[in-house]
Amino acid sequence: MAETSLSGIDRTLQILQQIATSETPLNAREISQALAIPLSSVYRHLVSLQRWGLIGEAGGDGRHSAGPLSLQLALRYQNDAGLSTLARPLLMRLAKQSRETVALMVATHFQAICIDLIESQQALRCAFAPGKGQPLVRGASAKALLAFMPASQRQDALERNLATSAERNRLEAELSAIRTAGYAESDGEIDAGVWGVSAPLFGRPSHLHGVVTVMAPSARGRARRDEILAMTIETARRISLHLADDAAS
């Protein structure tokens, strides 16, 4: 069956995301198996991505990784990311107060992605980095993003990330509780021994920009849970006020 224009674009971007999130370069067969896309179709999309410089060959053995246009996009994003510029002073203040790692996270259909990070200066700290992503259905950052994003976008994300209606219903119930509480909390959901709390950032009512997250070794985070939670919520509130002022100006 011939692909429609939209499904063709979606598949191309799906392949690009698979390459972007892989820890190692991928060949066409690996991509085909991971995404359940016919091998002939994968080759066709790879040709387009490579022609536009979004991917490039890695090692000359048919494996692909990010291309030079990806770097241009990343640099443009860093230069134009108003959210990061506006939030950074308050993120740095939160990192100093909490003495833990602080991250600014945003959502795509498939992932929660870190766009800024202030690392803890303590010897035992959580390892993360700008550009790193995590599943959009696990962990405090992802669940806070899911809970407060528009319902239609949330439903699409759940359908893309969870296979069964039972899984989606269980997570929907948890997301409802997160919306009521105003924050999300997790302990060991993605990496064992890592505790985290996330609060949403709104530029105006119901317009989600991202979340601010504090992550810490589990024992240390649990011991200071209420203190760090209060700091995180207050920081999110202050950033949201700045976002609203910026939108109004």
C-alpha positions as CSV (number, residue, x, y, z in Angstrom):
1,M,0.0,0.0,0.0
2,A,1.3,3.4,-0.9
3,E,2.1,5.8,1.9
4,T,0.2,9.0,2.2
5,S,2.2,12.2,2.4
6,L,1.5,12.5,6.1
7,S,2.4,8.9,7.0
8,G,5.6,9.2,4.9
9,I,6.7,12.3,6.8
10,D,5.8,10.6,10.1
11,R,7.8,7.6,9.2
12,T,10.8,9.7,8.2
13,L,10.7,11.5,11.5
14,Q,10.2,8.3,13.4
15,I,13.4,6.9,11.8
16,L,15.2,10.1,12.6
17,Q,14.2,9.9,16.2
18,Q,15.3,6.3,16.4
19,I,18.8,7.3,15.2
20,A,18.9,10.3,17.5
21,T,18.0,8.3,20.6
22,S,20.2,5.3,19.9
23,E,23.4,5.0,21.9
24,T,25.2,3.6,18.9
25,P,24.9,4.1,15.1
26,L,22.2,2.0,13.5
27,N,21.9,0.2,10.2
28,A,18.8,-0.1,8.1
29,R,17.9,-3.6,9.3
30,E,18.1,-2.6,12.9
31,I,15.9,0.3,12.3
32,S,13.4,-1.9,10.4
33,Q,13.2,-4.4,13.2
34,A,12.9,-1.7,15.9
35,L,10.1,0.2,14.2
36,A,8.4,-2.6,12.3
37,I,8.8,-0.7,9.0
38,P,9.6,-2.6,5.8
39,L,13.3,-2.7,5.0
40,S,12.8,-1.2,1.5
41,S,10.8,1.7,3.1
42,V,13.6,2.3,5.6
43,Y,16.2,2.6,2.9
44,R,14.1,5.1,1.0
45,H,13.7,7.3,4.1
46,L,17.4,7.0,5.0
47,V,18.3,8.3,1.5
48,S,16.1,11.4,2.0
49,L,17.5,12.1,5.5
50,Q,21.1,11.7,4.3
51,R,20.5,13.9,1.3
52,W,19.3,16.7,3.6
53,G,22.2,16.3,6.0
54,L,20.0,15.2,9.0
55,I,21.9,11.9,9.2
56,G,25.3,10.7,7.9
57,E,27.1,7.4,7.6
58,A,29.1,6.3,10.6
59,G,32.1,4.1,9.9
60,G,31.3,3.3,6.3
61,D,29.5,0.0,7.1
62,G,26.0,1.1,6.4
63,R,25.4,2.5,9.9
64,H,23.9,5.9,10.4
65,S,24.1,8.6,13.0
66,A,23.3,12.4,13.3
67,G,24.4,14.5,10.3
68,P,25.7,18.1,10.1
69,L,22.2,19.7,9.7
70,S,21.3,18.2,13.1
71,L,24.1,20.2,14.6
72,Q,22.8,23.4,12.9
73,L,19.4,22.7,14.3
74,A,20.8,22.1,17.8
75,L,22.8,25.3,17.7
76,R,19.8,27.2,16.5
77,Y,17.7,25.7,19.3
78,Q,20.2,26.7,21.9
79,N,20.4,30.3,20.6
80,D,16.7,30.7,20.3
81,A,15.5,28.8,23.4
82,G,13.7,31.6,25.2
83,L,12.5,29.2,27.9
84,S,16.0,28.2,28.9
85,T,17.2,31.8,29.0
86,L,14.3,33.0,31.1
87,A,14.4,30.1,33.5
88,R,18.2,29.7,34.0
89,P,18.7,32.2,36.9
90,L,15.9,30.6,38.9
91,L,17.2,27.1,38.1
92,M,20.6,28.1,39.3
93,R,19.1,29.4,42.5
94,L,17.2,26.2,43.0
95,A,20.3,24.1,42.4
96,K,22.2,26.2,45.0
97,Q,19.4,26.0,47.6
98,S,18.7,22.2,47.1
99,R,22.4,21.3,46.5
100,E,21.0,18.7,44.0
101,T,20.8,18.4,40.2
102,V,18.2,20.6,38.5
103,A,16.8,20.0,35.0
104,L,14.5,21.8,32.7
105,M,12.5,19.3,30.7
106,V,10.1,19.6,27.7
107,A,8.0,17.0,25.9
108,T,7.7,15.6,22.4
109,H,5.2,12.9,21.4
110,F,7.7,10.2,22.5
111,Q,10.0,11.6,25.1
112,A,10.7,14.0,27.9
113,I,13.9,15.8,26.8
114,C,16.3,17.8,28.9
115,I,17.0,21.3,27.5
116,D,19.0,22.7,30.4
117,L,20.7,21.3,33.4
118,I,22.6,22.5,36.5
119,E,24.5,19.7,38.0
120,S,24.9,19.1,41.7
121,Q,28.3,19.8,43.2
122,Q,28.1,17.0,45.7
123,A,30.3,13.9,45.2
124,L,27.3,11.6,45.0
125,R,25.0,13.0,42.4
126,C,22.6,12.1,39.6
127,A,24.1,11.9,36.1
128,F,22.1,13.6,33.3
129,A,22.8,15.9,30.4
130,P,21.1,18.4,28.1
131,G,19.7,16.6,25.1
132,K,19.2,13.4,27.0
133,G,15.7,12.0,26.8
134,Q,13.6,9.5,28.8
135,P,10.4,7.6,28.1
136,L,7.3,9.8,28.2
137,V,5.4,7.4,30.6
138,R,8.0,6.9,33.4
139,G,9.6,9.1,35.9
140,A,8.5,12.4,37.6
141,S,9.5,14.6,34.6
142,A,7.5,12.6,32.1
143,K,4.5,12.2,34.2
144,A,4.3,15.9,35.1
145,L,4.6,16.7,31.4
146,L,1.9,14.2,30.5
147,A,-0.4,15.3,33.4
148,F,-0.5,18.9,32.4
149,M,-0.4,18.8,28.6
150,P,-3.6,19.2,26.6
151,A,-5.9,16.2,26.7
152,S,-5.7,15.4,23.0
153,Q,-1.9,15.5,23.1
154,R,-1.8,13.4,26.2
155,Q,-4.1,10.8,24.6
156,D,-1.9,10.6,21.6
157,A,1.2,10.2,23.7
158,L,-0.4,7.4,25.8
159,E,-1.5,5.6,22.7
160,R,2.0,5.9,21.2
161,N,3.8,4.8,24.3
162,L,1.5,2.2,25.9
163,A,0.2,-0.9,24.2
164,T,-2.9,-1.8,26.1
165,S,-6.0,0.2,27.4
166,A,-5.4,-1.2,30.9
167,E,-1.9,0.3,31.0
168,R,-3.3,3.6,29.7
169,N,-6.2,3.6,32.3
170,R,-3.8,3.0,35.2
171,L,-1.5,5.8,34.1
172,E,-4.5,8.2,33.5
173,A,-5.6,7.6,37.1
174,E,-2.1,8.5,38.3
175,L,-1.9,11.6,36.1
176,S,-5.2,12.7,37.5
177,A,-3.8,12.6,41.0
178,I,-0.7,14.5,39.8
179,R,-2.9,17.3,38.4
180,T,-4.7,17.5,41.8
181,A,-1.4,17.6,43.7
182,G,0.3,20.0,41.3
183,Y,3.5,18.0,41.0
184,A,4.9,14.6,40.2
185,E,7.3,12.4,42.3
186,S,9.1,9.2,41.5
187,D,11.7,7.0,43.1
188,G,13.7,4.5,41.0
189,E,11.2,4.4,38.1
190,I,13.9,4.9,35.4
191,D,17.2,4.5,37.2
192,A,17.5,2.6,40.5
193,G,18.4,4.8,43.4
194,V,17.3,8.0,41.8
195,W,14.5,10.1,43.4
196,G,12.9,13.1,41.6
197,V,10.2,15.7,41.8
198,S,8.8,17.8,39.0
199,A,6.5,20.8,38.8
200,P,4.9,22.3,35.7
201,L,5.7,25.7,34.0
202,F,2.8,27.7,32.5
203,G,3.1,30.8,30.5
204,R,-0.6,31.4,30.8
205,P,-3.4,29.3,32.3
206,S,-3.3,25.7,30.8
207,H,-0.4,26.5,28.4
208,L,2.3,24.1,29.4
209,H,5.9,25.1,28.5
210,G,7.8,22.4,30.4
211,V,8.7,21.2,33.9
212,V,11.4,21.9,36.4
213,T,12.8,18.8,38.0
214,V,15.1,18.2,41.0
215,M,16.8,14.8,41.1
216,A,18.8,13.3,43.9
217,P,20.1,10.0,45.2
218,S,17.1,8.3,46.7
219,A,18.1,8.2,50.4
220,R,19.1,11.9,50.3
221,G,16.0,13.0,48.4
222,R,13.6,11.1,50.6
223,A,15.3,12.6,53.7
224,R,14.7,16.1,52.5
225,R,11.6,15.4,50.5
226,D,9.3,18.1,51.8
227,E,12.0,20.8,51.7
228,I,13.0,20.0,48.1
229,L,9.4,19.7,47.0
230,A,8.5,23.1,48.4
231,M,11.6,24.7,46.7
232,T,10.7,23.0,43.3
233,I,7.1,24.2,43.4
234,E,8.1,27.7,44.3
235,T,10.7,27.8,41.5
236,A,8.1,26.6,39.0
237,R,5.7,29.3,40.2
238,R,8.3,32.0,39.8
239,I,9.3,30.9,36.3
240,S,5.6,30.7,35.3
241,L,5.1,34.3,36.4
242,H,8.1,35.4,34.2
243,L,6.7,33.4,31.3
244,A,3.3,35.0,31.7
245,D,4.8,38.5,31.9
246,D,7.0,37.7,28.8
247,A,3.9,36.6,26.8
248,A,2.0,39.7,27.8
249,S,4.7,42.1,26.8
